């Protein structure tokens, strides 16, 4: 029963909240408490995922391959925990600052349900279904607000992401045609057995679909317009929670299911990753608008992930997991802090900026250290050089943004700290805490990578 709680709990509460006015404080508080409960249910899965047996259930008692199979291994639980924490933090900040529309809490809960379902399902088609449910909520959130810019951002987001959805569904159909199953474990077994069918085309379509979702160069053109047009809380939800569906899918379906195809495309991933991280960092440095700077920093973050997977090794996969988690937390804190006044939000922004640039005592430092180590072991010197260059450019770009937000516009930042800034600072301190005590997360990421590369579930 606990396995389905993060999914069913979020879904049930979202359905109830959709009939209530989310602008009322009691309704918004109920949404936050419910989302914190979903986060607690996700955390409760971690001991069983780590020490086994891995929680698993097939809906309706159907045989595997026919019913909806949910499986909470370590990778799934990690993404559920980080995503629910980001969503809970963003929703609490919005509550404390004042919710503007009645549907906002319900939409965040619907988004949480879709993302939790995508992380917990062990079936490729059901992953697509949960993926689309998440996108449905995200489409509505993209137009949250009354301004014309929010509507333009929502329209851009819908059009571009529909293209990614077409790529994804086509790839799922081709996978079923080739392997005869949609169960991720079954597809992995088929790939590992002798066969003559090639999966390069569905692999390329999946790569394109998740590249669109992550905002990878050259699929990035939607990201700056959307992040600039939406409110900071929505930008934090998109950059800190929604993009996790692309990061998770790359790690799960890449080394975990289509390892053979990933090995053939390793050079393509490395080149795309290197191009994206340098392009994103250069454009972040050139931008004057803080939201655009953070949008291009997100494009660079997607490049780190692709570069790590392009190494085709266990350390590279471990680095990819760390990069996905650190990028999620850092980007959420940066966007949330950008919209809040006071010294606490200033400190949170600085901590997340240091982490994004890979400075010591941060989760980002841990992730980039592992990435560089994997690149040097794999003798990818040119890619390691790109990572160092991108990190320096990101540090300068974020320092200029910090200066613009808190020094040049000092009058706007002289207001007292609100309660929301304390929430953002708490999220930032989580990253600092992991950077100070990195051993547990390092061990977990290495275990996940070893299991995925070895052909088993983590």
NUKOLVO-6592 format. One line per field, with one value per residue (C-alpha): residue number from 1; residue in three letters; x, y, z. Coordinates in Angstrom, 2 decimals, padded with zeros to 5 digits. Layout:
# NUKOLVO-6592
i <- [NUM	...]
aa <- [ala	...]
east <- [X	...]
north <- [Y	...]
up <- [Z	...]
This chain:
# NUKOLVO-6592
i <- [1	2	3	4	5	6	7	8	9	10	11	12	13	14	15	16	17	18	19	20	21	22	23	24	25	26	27	28	29	30	31	32	33	34	35	36	37	38	39	40	41	42	43	44	45	46	47	48	49	50	51	52	53	54	55	56	57	58	59	60	61	62	63	64	65	66	67	68	69	70	71	72	73	74	75	76	77	78	79	80	81	82	83	84	85	86	87	88	89	90	91	92	93	94	95	96	97	98	99	100	101	102	103	104	105	106	107	108	109	110	111	112	113	114	115	116	117	118	119	120	121	122	123	124	125	126	127	128	129	130	131	132	133	134	135	136	137	138	139	140	141	142	143	144	145	146	147	148	149	150	151	152	153	154	155	156	157	158	159	160	161	162	163	164	165	166	167	168	169	170	171	172	173	174	175	176	177	178	179	180	181	182	183	184	185	186	187	188	189	190	191	192	193	194	195	196	197	198	199	200	201	202	203	204	205	206	207	208	209	210	211	212	213	214	215	216	217	218	219	220	221	222	223	224	225	226	227	228	229	230	231	232	233	234	235	236	237	238	239	240	241	242	243	244	245	246	247	248	249	250	251	252	253	254	255	256	257	258	259	260	261	262	263	264	265	266	267	268	269	270	271	272	273	274	275	276	277	278	279	280	281	282	283	284	285	286	287	288	289	290	291	292	293	294	295	296	297	298	299	300	301	302	303	304	305	306	307	308	309	310	311	312	313	314	315	316	317	318	319	320	321	322	323	324	325	326	327	328	329	330	331	332	333	334	335	336	337	338	339	340	341	342	343	344	345	346	347	348	349	350	351	352	353	354	355	356	357	358	359	360	361	362	363	364	365	366	367	368	369	370	371	372	373	374	375	376	377	378	379	380	381	382	383	384	385	386	387	388	389	390	391	392	393	394	395	396	397	398	399	400	401	402	403	404	405	406	407	408	409	410	411	412	413	414	415	416	417	418	419	420	421	422	423	424	425	426	427	428	429	430	431	432	433	434	435	436	437	438	439	440	441	442	443	444	445	446	447	448	449	450	451	452	453	454	455	456	457	458]
aa <- [unk	unk	unk	unk	unk	unk	unk	unk	unk	unk	unk	unk	unk	unk	unk	unk	unk	unk	unk	unk	unk	unk	unk	unk	unk	unk	unk	unk	unk	unk	unk	unk	unk	unk	unk	unk	unk	unk	unk	unk	unk	unk	unk	unk	unk	unk	unk	unk	unk	unk	unk	unk	unk	unk	unk	unk	unk	unk	unk	unk	unk	unk	unk	unk	unk	unk	unk	unk	unk	unk	unk	unk	unk	unk	unk	unk	unk	unk	unk	unk	unk	unk	unk	unk	unk	unk	unk	unk	unk	unk	unk	unk	unk	unk	unk	unk	unk	unk	unk	unk	unk	unk	unk	unk	unk	unk	unk	unk	unk	unk	unk	unk	unk	unk	unk	unk	unk	unk	unk	unk	unk	unk	unk	unk	unk	unk	unk	unk	unk	unk	unk	unk	unk	unk	unk	unk	unk	unk	unk	unk	unk	unk	unk	unk	unk	unk	unk	unk	unk	unk	unk	unk	unk	unk	unk	unk	unk	unk	unk	unk	unk	unk	unk	unk	unk	unk	unk	unk	unk	unk	unk	unk	unk	unk	unk	unk	unk	unk	unk	unk	unk	unk	unk	unk	unk	unk	unk	unk	unk	unk	unk	unk	unk	unk	unk	unk	unk	unk	unk	unk	unk	unk	unk	unk	unk	unk	unk	unk	unk	unk	unk	unk	unk	unk	unk	unk	unk	unk	unk	unk	unk	unk	unk	unk	unk	unk	unk	unk	unk	unk	unk	unk	unk	unk	unk	unk	unk	unk	unk	unk	unk	unk	unk	unk	unk	unk	unk	unk	unk	unk	unk	unk	unk	unk	unk	unk	unk	unk	unk	unk	unk	unk	unk	unk	unk	unk	unk	unk	unk	unk	unk	unk	unk	unk	unk	unk	unk	unk	unk	unk	unk	unk	unk	unk	unk	unk	unk	unk	unk	unk	unk	unk	unk	unk	unk	unk	unk	unk	unk	unk	unk	unk	unk	unk	unk	unk	unk	unk	unk	unk	unk	unk	unk	unk	unk	unk	unk	unk	unk	unk	unk	unk	unk	unk	unk	unk	unk	unk	unk	unk	unk	unk	unk	unk	unk	unk	unk	unk	unk	unk	unk	unk	unk	unk	unk	unk	unk	unk	unk	unk	unk	unk	unk	unk	unk	unk	unk	unk	unk	unk	unk	unk	unk	unk	unk	unk	unk	unk	unk	unk	unk	unk	unk	unk	unk	unk	unk	unk	unk	unk	unk	unk	unk	unk	unk	unk	unk	unk	unk	unk	unk	unk	unk	unk	unk	unk	unk	unk	unk	unk	unk	unk	unk	unk	unk	unk	unk	unk	unk	unk	unk	unk	unk	unk	unk	unk	unk	unk	unk	unk	unk	unk	unk	unk	unk	unk	unk	unk	unk	unk	unk	unk	unk	unk	unk	unk	unk	unk	unk	unk	unk	unk	unk	unk	unk	unk	unk	unk	unk	unk	unk	unk	unk	unk	unk	unk	unk	unk]
east <- [000.00	002.71	004.03	000.89	000.53	002.72	000.63	-002.87	-002.51	-001.54	-004.17	-007.02	-006.22	-005.88	-009.32	-010.83	-009.01	-010.14	-013.65	-012.41	-011.14	-007.36	-007.14	-008.67	-006.02	-007.56	-007.65	-004.07	-002.90	-004.65	-002.78	000.58	-000.08	-001.16	001.94	004.17	002.38	003.15	006.79	006.74	005.24	008.04	010.68	009.05	009.82	013.56	014.51	012.82	014.34	017.81	017.69	015.11	012.98	012.14	008.45	006.53	002.87	000.86	-002.51	-005.53	-003.43	-002.79	000.31	003.42	003.13	-000.66	-001.38	000.15	003.35	004.72	008.21	009.95	013.66	016.32	016.38	012.58	012.45	015.28	013.49	010.14	011.68	013.51	010.57	007.99	010.28	010.64	006.89	006.08	008.58	007.20	003.59	004.37	006.13	003.13	000.81	002.86	003.08	-000.57	-002.12	-003.65	-005.95	-008.30	-006.81	-003.13	-002.95	-004.92	-002.67	000.48	-001.02	-002.00	001.56	002.93	000.66	001.82	005.50	005.31	003.52	006.19	008.98	007.29	005.95	007.95	006.13	007.11	003.54	002.36	005.38	004.07	000.58	001.92	004.22	001.19	-000.74	002.17	002.25	-001.48	-001.02	002.13	000.29	-002.25	000.45	002.39	-000.47	-000.89	-001.36	-003.32	-000.71	-000.27	003.29	001.98	-000.40	002.39	004.64	001.88	001.25	004.96	005.26	002.26	003.36	006.97	006.19	003.52	006.29	008.27	005.22	004.83	008.49	008.01	004.82	006.33	009.36	007.16	005.23	008.47	009.85	006.75	006.91	010.54	010.53	006.93	006.69	006.38	007.63	010.97	012.48	011.26	012.74	016.07	016.08	015.30	018.15	020.57	019.58	020.79	018.67	018.86	016.50	018.10	016.73	018.68	015.60	013.40	016.51	017.05	013.36	013.55	016.70	014.94	011.82	013.74	016.08	013.00	011.73	015.10	015.74	018.92	020.67	019.43	015.95	016.19	014.39	011.27	013.09	014.10	010.67	008.80	011.02	010.89	007.10	005.92	006.05	009.11	007.24	006.12	009.64	010.93	008.39	009.37	013.15	013.22	010.48	009.09	012.48	013.15	010.89	013.39	016.42	014.86	013.82	017.32	018.91	016.22	015.71	019.32	021.75	018.91	016.96	018.58	022.20	023.26	021.74	023.15	026.64	026.27	025.17	027.67	029.66	026.49	025.44	028.90	028.94	025.38	026.18	029.40	027.71	024.77	026.80	029.11	026.26	024.05	026.82	027.88	024.30	023.71	026.72	025.41	021.89	020.81	017.42	017.84	015.13	016.84	020.21	018.73	016.97	020.25	021.92	019.23	020.20	023.81	022.60	020.97	024.31	026.07	023.58	024.02	027.80	027.79	025.65	027.81	030.72	028.98	030.44	029.24	030.93	029.32	025.85	026.51	027.53	024.37	022.20	024.01	023.79	020.06	019.40	021.67	020.32	016.75	017.37	019.64	017.38	014.31	016.09	017.48	014.09	012.25	014.89	014.86	011.24	011.61	013.10	015.28	018.59	017.50	016.55	019.87	021.75	019.72	020.47	024.19	024.26	022.44	024.64	027.78	026.35	025.43	028.97	030.38	032.07	033.03	030.66	027.68	025.73	026.78	030.45	029.89	028.18	030.79	033.68	032.26	031.66	035.23	036.61	034.61	035.76	039.43	039.20	037.57	040.23	037.65	039.99	038.16	034.85	036.44	037.79	034.28	032.95	035.59	035.00	031.23	031.55	033.67	031.23	028.26	029.96	030.52	026.99	025.35	027.60	026.50	022.87	023.37	024.92	022.06	019.38	020.84	023.25	022.12	018.45	019.19	016.13	013.85	015.71	015.69	012.34	012.22	012.43	009.11	008.32	008.67	012.35	012.89	011.44	013.80	016.78	015.86	015.85	019.25	020.67	019.67	022.14	024.80	024.16	024.63	027.82	029.20	028.26	028.36	029.16	025.57	024.50	027.77	027.22	023.61	024.47	027.27	024.88	022.26	024.85	026.28	022.86	021.76	024.96	024.89	021.42	019.39	017.12	018.85]
north <- [000.00	002.61	002.20	003.73	006.49	009.12	008.60	008.00	010.50	013.34	012.38	012.07	015.37	017.12	015.85	017.24	020.56	021.07	021.79	024.27	027.83	027.62	031.33	030.61	030.12	026.96	025.27	026.26	025.03	021.69	021.42	022.11	019.62	017.02	017.55	017.30	014.02	012.81	013.77	011.78	008.77	008.96	009.08	006.09	004.01	004.65	002.02	-000.79	000.42	000.45	-002.78	-004.78	-006.42	-003.59	-002.60	-003.69	-004.10	-004.90	-003.13	-005.43	-008.56	-008.83	-010.65	-008.55	-007.00	-006.66	-004.65	-001.37	-002.36	000.04	-000.44	001.76	001.15	003.61	005.71	006.09	007.04	009.59	011.43	011.25	012.75	015.62	016.45	016.44	018.56	021.17	021.22	021.51	024.36	026.24	025.76	026.90	030.02	030.80	030.33	032.68	035.30	035.00	032.59	034.40	031.81	029.19	026.30	026.71	024.24	021.58	021.93	021.50	018.34	017.00	017.66	015.83	012.84	012.64	012.94	010.39	007.98	008.43	007.76	004.70	002.92	000.07	000.15	002.33	003.06	003.93	006.17	007.97	008.22	009.74	011.93	013.37	013.84	015.88	017.90	018.62	020.20	021.98	023.47	025.04	026.24	027.85	030.30	030.91	034.65	037.30	038.94	038.54	037.31	034.37	033.41	033.65	031.55	028.98	028.78	028.36	025.69	023.76	023.81	022.78	020.10	018.56	017.97	016.15	014.08	012.96	011.85	009.97	008.13	007.15	005.72	003.73	002.20	001.27	-000.29	-002.46	-003.45	-004.54	-006.19	-007.35	-005.86	-002.48	-003.62	-001.89	-005.04	-007.06	-004.58	-004.68	-008.49	-008.41	-005.95	-008.16	-011.31	-012.09	-010.28	-008.74	-005.77	-002.36	000.24	003.27	005.04	004.76	005.62	008.79	009.73	009.27	011.36	014.14	013.95	014.27	016.86	019.00	018.53	019.39	022.34	020.85	022.73	022.75	021.98	024.84	027.68	027.46	027.74	031.45	032.67	030.47	031.13	034.87	034.89	032.89	033.83	032.86	030.12	028.51	028.84	027.10	024.29	023.83	024.05	022.17	019.53	019.17	018.78	015.83	013.72	014.18	013.58	010.46	009.06	009.52	007.67	004.98	004.28	004.99	002.83	001.02	-000.29	000.68	000.33	-001.16	001.72	004.27	002.85	003.36	006.95	007.85	010.20	012.02	012.51	013.79	016.31	017.50	017.76	019.69	022.07	022.67	023.39	025.87	027.51	027.81	029.27	031.81	033.01	033.15	035.45	037.68	038.16	041.15	039.85	037.55	035.10	034.70	034.15	031.35	029.92	029.61	028.20	025.49	024.75	024.33	022.01	019.75	019.65	018.33	015.48	014.46	014.73	012.43	009.80	010.12	008.70	005.29	004.21	003.51	006.63	008.68	007.37	008.05	011.61	011.98	011.04	013.57	016.27	015.73	016.00	019.02	020.82	020.30	021.75	024.60	025.87	025.76	027.80	030.31	031.05	031.18	033.43	035.75	036.64	037.31	040.22	040.11	038.83	035.18	034.97	036.69	034.02	031.26	032.66	032.82	029.23	027.89	029.94	028.51	025.03	025.60	026.77	023.74	025.47	023.38	022.46	022.15	019.42	020.89	020.57	016.92	016.31	018.13	016.51	013.09	014.19	015.41	012.29	010.10	012.16	011.99	008.23	007.91	010.19	012.69	015.63	017.97	017.36	017.96	021.25	022.24	021.46	023.65	026.48	026.27	026.28	029.45	031.16	030.12	031.51	034.88	034.98	034.16	036.63	039.38	038.37	038.48	041.93	043.13	041.77	042.71	045.59	047.61	047.24	047.50	049.60	046.87	044.40	046.39	044.96	042.71	038.95	037.23	033.70	032.50	033.49	031.18	028.28	029.00	029.26	025.90	024.32	025.87	024.56	021.02	021.28	022.65	019.83	017.20	018.93	018.83	015.16	013.64	010.00	008.63	010.17	009.16	005.56	005.57	007.08	004.54	001.74	003.02	003.34	-000.12	-001.73	000.15	-000.50	-004.12	-004.57	-004.76	-002.42	-000.37]
up <- [000.00	000.77	-002.80	-004.30	-001.70	-003.47	-006.63	-005.27	-002.42	-004.74	-007.29	-004.78	-003.10	-006.46	-007.49	-004.28	-004.54	-008.13	-006.78	-004.17	-004.38	-003.99	-003.15	000.25	002.89	004.37	000.96	000.19	003.60	002.95	-000.36	001.27	004.09	001.54	-000.59	002.47	003.24	-000.29	000.31	003.57	001.77	-000.81	001.93	003.64	000.52	000.78	003.45	001.51	-001.77	-000.22	001.74	-000.26	-001.24	-003.66	-003.27	-006.37	-007.27	-010.40	-010.47	-010.36	-009.86	-013.61	-014.92	-015.56	-019.02	-018.86	-015.72	-014.57	-012.76	-010.17	-008.77	-006.19	-006.63	-005.40	-008.57	-008.57	-004.90	-005.20	-008.00	-006.15	-003.00	-004.71	-006.99	-004.19	-002.00	-004.77	-005.45	-001.74	-001.34	-004.37	-003.28	000.28	-001.05	-003.25	-000.27	001.89	-000.87	-001.92	-004.43	-007.41	-009.00	-007.59	-009.55	-008.65	-005.68	-007.57	-010.63	-008.52	-006.97	-010.43	-011.58	-008.52	-009.26	-012.86	-012.00	-009.17	-011.50	-014.18	-011.66	-010.16	-013.23	-014.75	-018.09	-021.08	-022.20	-018.72	-018.42	-021.51	-019.95	-016.72	-018.81	-020.62	-017.38	-016.07	-019.27	-019.02	-015.59	-016.79	-019.79	-017.44	-015.04	-017.90	-018.43	-014.68	-014.25	-016.12	-018.29	-022.03	-021.48	-019.44	-022.25	-024.86	-022.64	-022.21	-025.96	-026.71	-024.06	-025.41	-029.06	-028.42	-025.89	-028.12	-030.62	-027.93	-027.05	-030.68	-030.73	-027.47	-028.49	-031.85	-030.05	-027.65	-030.57	-032.35	-029.17	-028.85	-032.50	-032.13	-028.71	-028.27	-024.79	-023.09	-019.71	-019.10	-017.61	-020.59	-023.07	-021.21	-021.34	-025.08	-025.69	-023.72	-025.68	-029.22	-031.82	-035.27	-034.89	-034.35	-031.94	-033.13	-034.56	-031.41	-029.38	-031.43	-031.08	-027.30	-027.23	-029.15	-026.97	-023.73	-025.25	-025.91	-022.37	-020.86	-023.14	-024.57	-027.38	-030.22	-028.79	-026.32	-028.09	-025.91	-022.57	-022.42	-023.58	-021.11	-018.08	-018.79	-019.26	-016.25	-012.57	-010.54	-008.67	-011.95	-013.35	-010.20	-010.66	-014.31	-013.80	-010.49	-010.86	-014.39	-016.09	-013.78	-015.98	-018.83	-016.58	-015.07	-018.44	-019.87	-016.96	-016.76	-020.47	-021.50	-019.48	-017.70	-020.72	-024.04	-022.96	-026.29	-028.26	-025.84	-026.40	-030.18	-029.65	-026.93	-029.15	-030.25	-026.62	-025.70	-028.58	-027.86	-024.17	-024.75	-027.20	-024.85	-021.74	-023.51	-025.48	-022.41	-020.27	-022.94	-023.48	-019.71	-019.47	-022.26	-020.88	-018.79	-017.60	-014.56	-015.69	-019.07	-017.39	-015.30	-018.37	-020.27	-017.15	-017.27	-020.88	-019.73	-016.95	-019.54	-021.34	-018.23	-018.04	-021.68	-021.42	-018.39	-020.12	-023.23	-021.26	-021.38	-018.04	-014.51	-013.06	-015.84	-014.94	-011.23	-012.12	-014.23	-011.23	-009.02	-011.70	-012.13	-008.40	-007.86	-010.92	-009.74	-006.29	-007.44	-010.20	-007.97	-005.28	-007.80	-009.37	-006.03	-004.42	-007.45	-006.76	-003.02	-001.08	002.03	003.29	003.55	-000.13	-000.93	001.02	-000.64	-004.11	-003.32	-002.00	-005.07	-007.42	-005.82	-006.19	-009.86	-010.54	-008.72	-005.79	-002.70	000.14	-002.18	-003.95	-007.29	-006.34	-005.55	-008.91	-011.00	-009.17	-010.00	-013.59	-014.05	-012.43	-014.81	-017.80	-016.83	-016.25	-019.69	-021.22	-022.49	-022.00	-024.38	-022.61	-019.20	-020.56	-021.66	-018.18	-016.50	-019.00	-018.55	-014.76	-014.83	-017.22	-015.05	-011.95	-013.63	-015.07	-011.74	-009.89	-012.30	-011.76	-007.99	-008.32	-010.51	-008.17	-004.79	-005.34	-008.38	-007.41	-003.69	-002.88	-004.11	-001.90	001.31	002.40	005.43	005.07	004.58	005.68	002.08	002.01	005.00	002.99	000.09	002.42	003.97	000.49	-000.23	003.04	002.06	-000.81	001.49	003.96	001.27	000.17	003.73	004.22	000.73	001.51	001.67	-001.64	-003.30	-002.21	-003.42	-006.82	-007.32	-006.45	-008.89	-011.66	-011.03	-011.20	-014.33	-016.26	-015.10	-016.59	-013.39	-011.49	-008.78]
